[in-house]
Protein backbone atom coordinates (compact mmCIF):
# COMPACT_ATOMS: atom_id res chain seq x y z
CA UNK A 1 0.00 0.00 0.00
CA UNK A 2 2.91 2.39 0.58
CA UNK A 3 3.95 2.46 -3.10
CA UNK A 4 0.39 3.50 -4.04
CA UNK A 5 0.46 6.36 -1.52
CA UNK A 6 3.87 7.43 -2.75
CA UNK A 7 2.59 7.45 -6.34
CA UNK A 8 -0.44 9.52 -5.32
CA UNK A 9 1.75 12.00 -3.45
CA UNK A 10 4.05 12.28 -6.47
CA UNK A 11 1.11 12.81 -8.86
CA UNK A 12 -0.47 15.41 -6.60
CA UNK A 13 2.91 17.15 -6.27
CA UNK A 14 3.41 17.15 -10.05
CA UNK A 15 -0.10 18.50 -10.66
CA UNK A 16 0.43 21.23 -8.06
CA UNK A 17 3.76 22.09 -9.66
CA UNK A 18 2.25 22.30 -13.15
CA UNK A 19 -0.65 24.49 -12.01
CA UNK A 20 1.67 26.59 -9.86
CA UNK A 21 3.95 27.20 -12.83
CA UNK A 22 0.96 28.05 -15.02
CA UNK A 23 -0.42 30.49 -12.47
CA UNK A 24 2.98 32.17 -12.06
CA UNK A 25 3.54 32.38 -15.83
CA UNK A 26 0.08 33.78 -16.50
CA UNK A 27 0.56 36.52 -13.89
CA UNK A 28 4.13 37.37 -14.86
CA UNK A 29 3.78 37.42 -18.68
CA UNK A 30 1.32 39.69 -20.48
CA UNK A 31 0.56 41.28 -23.79
CA UNK A 32 -1.17 44.60 -24.43
CA UNK A 33 -2.99 45.28 -27.69
CA UNK A 34 -3.97 48.89 -28.30
CA UNK A 35 -6.27 49.68 -31.22
CA UNK A 36 -6.13 53.35 -32.20
CA UNK A 37 -8.55 54.54 -34.90
CA UNK A 38 -9.35 57.89 -36.47
CA UNK A 39 -13.08 58.41 -37.06
CA UNK A 40 -12.37 61.24 -39.52
CA UNK A 41 -10.61 58.95 -42.00
CA UNK A 42 -12.40 57.76 -45.10
CA UNK A 43 -10.78 54.32 -44.98
CA UNK A 44 -12.93 51.52 -43.67
CA UNK A 45 -10.87 50.75 -40.58
CA UNK A 46 -9.56 54.26 -39.78
CA UNK A 47 -6.08 53.07 -38.86
CA UNK A 48 -3.78 55.68 -37.39
CA UNK A 49 -0.24 55.62 -38.74
CA UNK A 50 2.81 57.14 -37.07
CA UNK A 51 1.15 58.13 -33.79
CA UNK A 52 3.14 58.44 -30.58
CA UNK A 53 1.60 56.95 -27.41
CA UNK A 54 2.45 57.55 -23.76
CA UNK A 55 0.90 55.22 -21.19
CA UNK A 56 0.24 56.86 -17.82
CA UNK A 57 -0.63 55.64 -14.33
CA UNK A 58 -3.27 57.15 -11.99
CA UNK A 59 -0.96 60.04 -11.02
CA UNK A 60 -0.24 60.76 -14.72
CA UNK A 61 3.32 59.48 -14.48
CA UNK A 62 4.56 57.86 -17.72
CA UNK A 63 4.96 54.10 -17.29
CA UNK A 64 5.56 53.13 -20.93
CA UNK A 65 5.76 54.49 -24.46
CA UNK A 66 4.72 53.22 -27.84
CA UNK A 67 3.97 54.18 -31.40
CA UNK A 68 1.86 52.96 -34.26
CA UNK A 69 3.74 51.66 -37.25
CA UNK A 70 3.69 53.46 -40.60
CA UNK A 71 2.13 50.63 -42.59
CA UNK A 72 -0.65 48.88 -40.64
CA UNK A 73 -1.35 51.18 -37.69
CA UNK A 74 -0.37 48.53 -35.17
CA UNK A 75 0.57 49.93 -31.75
CA UNK A 76 4.09 48.78 -30.87
CA UNK A 77 5.26 49.08 -27.28
CA UNK A 78 8.76 50.45 -26.77
CA UNK A 79 10.60 48.31 -24.22
CA UNK A 80 13.19 50.49 -22.45
CA UNK A 81 16.06 48.18 -23.42
CA UNK A 82 15.02 46.20 -26.51
CA UNK A 83 12.64 48.53 -28.32
CA UNK A 84 9.60 47.20 -30.15
CA UNK A 85 10.79 43.68 -31.06
CA UNK A 86 10.07 44.21 -34.73
CA UNK A 87 13.20 45.31 -36.52
CA UNK A 88 15.58 42.93 -38.26
CA UNK A 89 15.78 40.37 -35.47
CA UNK A 90 16.78 36.75 -35.83
CA UNK A 91 14.14 34.23 -34.69
CA UNK A 92 16.11 33.62 -31.48
CA UNK A 93 16.54 37.29 -30.62
CA UNK A 94 12.91 38.00 -31.54
CA UNK A 95 11.74 35.28 -29.13
CA UNK A 96 13.96 36.64 -26.35
CA UNK A 97 12.69 40.16 -27.03
CA UNK A 98 9.03 39.09 -26.91
CA UNK A 99 9.54 37.17 -23.66
CA UNK A 100 11.34 40.15 -22.11
CA UNK A 101 8.62 42.51 -23.28
CA UNK A 102 5.86 40.25 -21.92
CA UNK A 103 7.51 40.23 -18.48
CA UNK A 104 7.92 44.01 -18.64
CA UNK A 105 4.26 44.60 -19.67
CA UNK A 106 3.01 42.39 -16.82
CA UNK A 107 4.86 44.67 -14.41
CA UNK A 108 2.99 47.86 -15.32
CA UNK A 109 -0.21 47.11 -17.25
CA UNK A 110 -2.26 46.93 -14.04
CA UNK A 111 -1.35 50.57 -13.33
CA UNK A 112 -2.46 51.85 -16.76
CA UNK A 113 -5.16 54.53 -16.43
CA UNK A 114 -4.55 57.06 -19.23
CA UNK A 115 -3.02 57.30 -22.69
CA UNK A 116 -1.65 60.46 -24.27
CA UNK A 117 -1.57 60.51 -28.08
CA UNK A 118 0.35 62.64 -30.57
CA UNK A 119 -0.86 62.58 -34.20
CA UNK A 120 1.23 65.04 -36.19
CA UNK A 121 0.30 68.46 -34.75
CA UNK A 122 -2.57 67.02 -32.71
CA UNK A 123 -1.76 66.30 -29.06
CA UNK A 124 -4.41 64.66 -26.87
CA UNK A 125 -3.42 64.37 -23.21
CA UNK A 126 -4.61 62.00 -20.48
CA UNK A 127 -7.37 60.07 -22.21
CA UNK A 128 -8.96 57.69 -19.69
CA UNK A 129 -8.48 54.14 -20.90
CA UNK A 130 -10.44 51.03 -20.06
CA UNK A 131 -8.28 47.94 -20.20
CA UNK A 132 -9.92 44.57 -20.74
CA UNK A 133 -8.14 41.52 -19.33
CA UNK A 134 -8.33 38.05 -20.79
CA UNK A 135 -6.30 35.41 -19.00
CA UNK A 136 -5.54 32.00 -20.43
CA UNK A 137 -7.24 29.17 -18.59
CA UNK A 138 -5.05 27.27 -16.16
CA UNK A 139 -7.10 24.15 -16.76
CA UNK A 140 -6.33 23.84 -20.48
CA UNK A 141 -3.10 25.71 -21.19
CA UNK A 142 -0.95 22.59 -21.09
CA UNK A 143 -3.21 20.50 -23.38
CA UNK A 144 -1.48 20.18 -26.78
CA UNK A 145 -4.82 20.19 -28.61
CA UNK A 146 -7.27 22.99 -29.31
CA UNK A 147 -6.43 26.08 -27.29
CA UNK A 148 -3.24 24.75 -25.74
CA UNK A 149 -0.50 26.85 -27.29
CA UNK A 150 2.31 27.03 -24.80
CA UNK A 151 2.55 28.64 -21.40
CA UNK A 152 -0.42 30.79 -20.34
CA UNK A 153 -0.43 34.57 -20.70
CA UNK A 154 -2.58 37.46 -19.55
CA UNK A 155 -3.80 39.38 -22.58
CA UNK A 156 -4.90 42.97 -22.17
CA UNK A 157 -6.54 45.20 -24.74
CA UNK A 158 -7.75 48.78 -25.09
CA UNK A 159 -9.43 50.75 -27.87
CA UNK A 160 -9.15 54.46 -28.48
CA UNK A 161 -10.95 56.40 -31.20
CA UNK A 162 -9.95 59.93 -32.12
CA UNK A 163 -10.98 62.52 -34.68
CA UNK A 164 -7.74 64.04 -35.96
CA UNK A 165 -9.57 66.88 -37.75
CA UNK A 166 -10.69 68.39 -34.46
CA UNK A 167 -7.96 66.80 -32.31
CA UNK A 168 -10.39 65.11 -29.91
CA UNK A 169 -11.25 61.70 -28.50
CA UNK A 170 -14.51 60.28 -29.82
CA UNK A 171 -14.54 57.00 -27.89
CA UNK A 172 -12.58 54.53 -25.81
CA UNK A 173 -13.12 51.10 -24.31
CA UNK A 174 -11.34 47.97 -23.26
DOMAR-828533 format. One record per residue (C-alpha): residue in one letter; residue number from 0; x, y, z. Coordinates in pm, 1 decimal, decimal comma. Example, Ala and Ser with C-alpha at 12.3 -4.5 7.8 and 13.67 -1.06 7.14 Angstrom:
! DOMAR-828533
<"A"; 0; <1230,0; -450,0; 780,0>>
<"S"; 1; <1367,0; -106,0; 714,0>>
***
This chain:
! DOMAR-828533
<"X"; 0; <0,0; 0,0; 0,0>>
<"X"; 1; <290,7; 238,9; 58,3>>
<"X"; 2; <395,5; 246,3; -310,2>>
<"X"; 3; <39,0; 350,3; -404,0>>
<"X"; 4; <45,9; 636,2; -151,7>>
<"X"; 5; <386,8; 743,0; -274,7>>
<"X"; 6; <259,2; 744,9; -633,7>>
<"X"; 7; <-43,6; 951,7; -531,5>>
<"X"; 8; <175,2; 1200,0; -344,9>>
<"X"; 9; <405,3; 1228,3; -647,0>>
<"X"; 10; <111,1; 1280,8; -886,3>>
<"X"; 11; <-46,7; 1541,4; -659,9>>
<"X"; 12; <290,5; 1714,6; -626,6>>
<"X"; 13; <341,1; 1715,0; -1004,6>>
<"X"; 14; <-9,7; 1849,9; -1065,9>>
<"X"; 15; <43,0; 2123,4; -805,7>>
<"X"; 16; <376,3; 2209,3; -966,1>>
<"X"; 17; <225,1; 2229,8; -1315,5>>
<"X"; 18; <-64,9; 2448,9; -1201,1>>
<"X"; 19; <166,9; 2659,1; -986,3>>
<"X"; 20; <395,2; 2719,6; -1282,8>>
<"X"; 21; <95,8; 2804,6; -1502,4>>
<"X"; 22; <-41,8; 3049,1; -1246,8>>
<"X"; 23; <298,0; 3216,7; -1205,8>>
<"X"; 24; <354,1; 3237,8; -1582,7>>
<"X"; 25; <7,6; 3377,9; -1650,1>>
<"X"; 26; <56,5; 3651,6; -1388,9>>
<"X"; 27; <412,5; 3737,3; -1485,7>>
<"X"; 28; <378,0; 3742,1; -1867,7>>
<"X"; 29; <131,9; 3968,9; -2047,5>>
<"X"; 30; <56,0; 4128,2; -2379,4>>
<"X"; 31; <-116,5; 4459,9; -2443,4>>
<"X"; 32; <-299,4; 4528,1; -2769,3>>
<"X"; 33; <-396,8; 4889,3; -2830,3>>
<"X"; 34; <-626,9; 4968,2; -3121,7>>
<"X"; 35; <-613,4; 5334,9; -3220,3>>
<"X"; 36; <-854,5; 5453,7; -3489,9>>
<"X"; 37; <-935,3; 5788,7; -3647,2>>
<"X"; 38; <-1308,1; 5840,7; -3705,9>>
<"X"; 39; <-1237,2; 6124,5; -3952,4>>
<"X"; 40; <-1060,8; 5895,2; -4199,9>>
<"X"; 41; <-1240,3; 5776,0; -4510,3>>
<"X"; 42; <-1077,9; 5431,6; -4498,0>>
<"X"; 43; <-1293,4; 5151,9; -4366,8>>
<"X"; 44; <-1087,1; 5074,9; -4057,7>>
<"X"; 45; <-956,1; 5426,2; -3977,5>>
<"X"; 46; <-607,7; 5306,5; -3885,5>>
<"X"; 47; <-378,4; 5568,3; -3738,8>>
<"X"; 48; <-24,4; 5562,3; -3874,5>>
<"X"; 49; <281,1; 5713,6; -3707,0>>
<"X"; 50; <115,3; 5812,7; -3378,8>>
<"X"; 51; <313,6; 5844,1; -3057,9>>
<"X"; 52; <160,1; 5695,5; -2741,3>>
<"X"; 53; <245,2; 5754,8; -2376,4>>
<"X"; 54; <90,1; 5522,3; -2119,3>>
<"X"; 55; <23,5; 5686,3; -1781,9>>
<"X"; 56; <-63,2; 5564,2; -1432,6>>
<"X"; 57; <-326,8; 5715,3; -1199,3>>
<"X"; 58; <-96,3; 6003,8; -1101,9>>
<"X"; 59; <-23,7; 6076,1; -1471,9>>
<"X"; 60; <332,5; 5948,3; -1448,5>>
<"X"; 61; <456,3; 5785,8; -1772,5>>
<"X"; 62; <495,7; 5410,3; -1729,1>>
<"X"; 63; <556,4; 5313,3; -2092,6>>
<"X"; 64; <576,3; 5448,8; -2445,6>>
<"X"; 65; <472,2; 5321,9; -2783,7>>
<"X"; 66; <397,0; 5417,5; -3140,5>>
<"X"; 67; <186,0; 5296,1; -3426,3>>
<"X"; 68; <374,2; 5166,5; -3725,4>>
<"X"; 69; <369,0; 5345,7; -4059,8>>
<"X"; 70; <212,9; 5062,6; -4259,1>>
<"X"; 71; <-65,0; 4888,3; -4064,1>>
<"X"; 72; <-135,4; 5118,4; -3768,6>>
<"X"; 73; <-36,7; 4852,9; -3516,6>>
<"X"; 74; <57,3; 4992,5; -3175,3>>
<"X"; 75; <408,8; 4878,5; -3087,2>>
<"X"; 76; <525,8; 4908,4; -2727,9>>
<"X"; 77; <876,1; 5045,5; -2677,2>>
<"X"; 78; <1060,2; 4830,5; -2421,9>>
<"X"; 79; <1319,3; 5048,7; -2244,8>>
<"X"; 80; <1606,4; 4817,7; -2341,8>>
<"X"; 81; <1502,1; 4620,3; -2650,6>>
<"X"; 82; <1264,0; 4853,4; -2832,2>>
<"X"; 83; <960,1; 4720,5; -3014,8>>
<"X"; 84; <1079,2; 4367,7; -3106,2>>
<"X"; 85; <1007,0; 4420,9; -3472,6>>
<"X"; 86; <1320,2; 4531,4; -3651,7>>
<"X"; 87; <1558,0; 4292,8; -3826,1>>
<"X"; 88; <1577,8; 4037,1; -3547,0>>
<"X"; 89; <1678,2; 3674,6; -3583,1>>
<"X"; 90; <1414,4; 3423,5; -3469,0>>
<"X"; 91; <1610,5; 3361,6; -3147,6>>
<"X"; 92; <1654,4; 3729,1; -3061,9>>
<"X"; 93; <1291,3; 3799,8; -3153,9>>
<"X"; 94; <1174,3; 3527,5; -2913,3>>
<"X"; 95; <1396,2; 3663,6; -2635,2>>
<"X"; 96; <1269,1; 4016,3; -2702,8>>
<"X"; 97; <903,4; 3909,3; -2691,0>>
<"X"; 98; <954,3; 3717,2; -2365,9>>
<"X"; 99; <1133,9; 4014,8; -2211,0>>
<"X"; 100; <861,9; 4250,6; -2327,9>>
<"X"; 101; <586,1; 4024,7; -2191,6>>
<"X"; 102; <750,7; 4023,3; -1848,1>>
<"X"; 103; <791,9; 4401,5; -1863,9>>
<"X"; 104; <425,5; 4459,9; -1967,3>>
<"X"; 105; <301,2; 4239,0; -1682,0>>
<"X"; 106; <486,5; 4467,4; -1440,9>>
<"X"; 107; <298,9; 4786,2; -1531,6>>
<"X"; 108; <-20,6; 4711,1; -1724,5>>
<"X"; 109; <-226,5; 4692,9; -1403,7>>
<"X"; 110; <-135,1; 5057,0; -1333,5>>
<"X"; 111; <-246,2; 5185,3; -1675,8>>
<"X"; 112; <-516,4; 5452,7; -1642,6>>
<"X"; 113; <-455,2; 5705,7; -1923,4>>
<"X"; 114; <-301,6; 5729,6; -2268,6>>
<"X"; 115; <-165,4; 6046,3; -2426,8>>
<"X"; 116; <-156,8; 6050,9; -2808,1>>
<"X"; 117; <35,2; 6264,2; -3056,8>>
<"X"; 118; <-85,6; 6258,3; -3419,8>>
<"X"; 119; <122,6; 6503,7; -3618,9>>
<"X"; 120; <30,0; 6846,4; -3475,2>>
<"X"; 121; <-256,6; 6702,0; -3271,2>>
<"X"; 122; <-175,9; 6629,7; -2906,4>>
<"X"; 123; <-441,0; 6466,4; -2686,6>>
<"X"; 124; <-342,3; 6436,7; -2321,0>>
<"X"; 125; <-460,6; 6199,6; -2048,1>>
<"X"; 126; <-737,1; 6006,6; -2221,5>>
<"X"; 127; <-895,7; 5769,0; -1969,5>>
<"X"; 128; <-848,3; 5414,1; -2090,1>>
<"X"; 129; <-1044,0; 5102,7; -2006,0>>
<"X"; 130; <-827,8; 4794,1; -2020,5>>
<"X"; 131; <-992,1; 4456,8; -2074,5>>
<"X"; 132; <-814,1; 4152,5; -1932,6>>
<"X"; 133; <-832,7; 3804,9; -2078,7>>
<"X"; 134; <-629,7; 3541,2; -1900,1>>
<"X"; 135; <-553,6; 3200,3; -2042,7>>
<"X"; 136; <-723,6; 2917,0; -1858,5>>
<"X"; 137; <-505,2; 2727,1; -1615,8>>
<"X"; 138; <-710,4; 2414,8; -1675,8>>
<"X"; 139; <-633,5; 2384,3; -2047,6>>
<"X"; 140; <-309,5; 2570,8; -2119,2>>
<"X"; 141; <-94,8; 2258,7; -2109,4>>
<"X"; 142; <-321,2; 2050,4; -2338,5>>
<"X"; 143; <-147,9; 2017,8; -2678,4>>
<"X"; 144; <-482,2; 2018,8; -2861,5>>
<"X"; 145; <-726,8; 2299,2; -2931,4>>
<"X"; 146; <-643,2; 2608,4; -2729,0>>
<"X"; 147; <-323,6; 2475,2; -2573,7>>
<"X"; 148; <-50,1; 2685,4; -2728,9>>
<"X"; 149; <230,9; 2703,2; -2479,9>>
<"X"; 150; <255,4; 2864,2; -2139,7>>
<"X"; 151; <-41,8; 3078,7; -2034,5>>
<"X"; 152; <-43,5; 3457,5; -2070,0>>
<"X"; 153; <-257,9; 3745,8; -1955,4>>
<"X"; 154; <-379,6; 3938,1; -2258,2>>
<"X"; 155; <-489,8; 4297,5; -2216,8>>
<"X"; 156; <-654,1; 4520,3; -2473,7>>
<"X"; 157; <-775,4; 4877,7; -2509,3>>
<"X"; 158; <-943,2; 5075,2; -2786,9>>
<"X"; 159; <-915,1; 5445,8; -2847,9>>
<"X"; 160; <-1094,9; 5640,2; -3119,9>>
<"X"; 161; <-995,2; 5992,7; -3211,5>>
<"X"; 162; <-1098,2; 6251,7; -3467,7>>
<"X"; 163; <-774,3; 6403,6; -3596,2>>
<"X"; 164; <-956,9; 6687,7; -3775,4>>
<"X"; 165; <-1068,8; 6838,9; -3445,8>>
<"X"; 166; <-796,4; 6679,5; -3230,9>>
<"X"; 167; <-1038,9; 6510,8; -2990,8>>
<"X"; 168; <-1125,0; 6170,4; -2850,2>>
<"X"; 169; <-1450,6; 6028,2; -2981,6>>
<"X"; 170; <-1453,8; 5700,3; -2789,0>>
<"X"; 171; <-1258,3; 5453,0; -2580,8>>
<"X"; 172; <-1312,1; 5110,5; -2430,5>>
<"X"; 173; <-1134,3; 4796,5; -2326,3>>
***
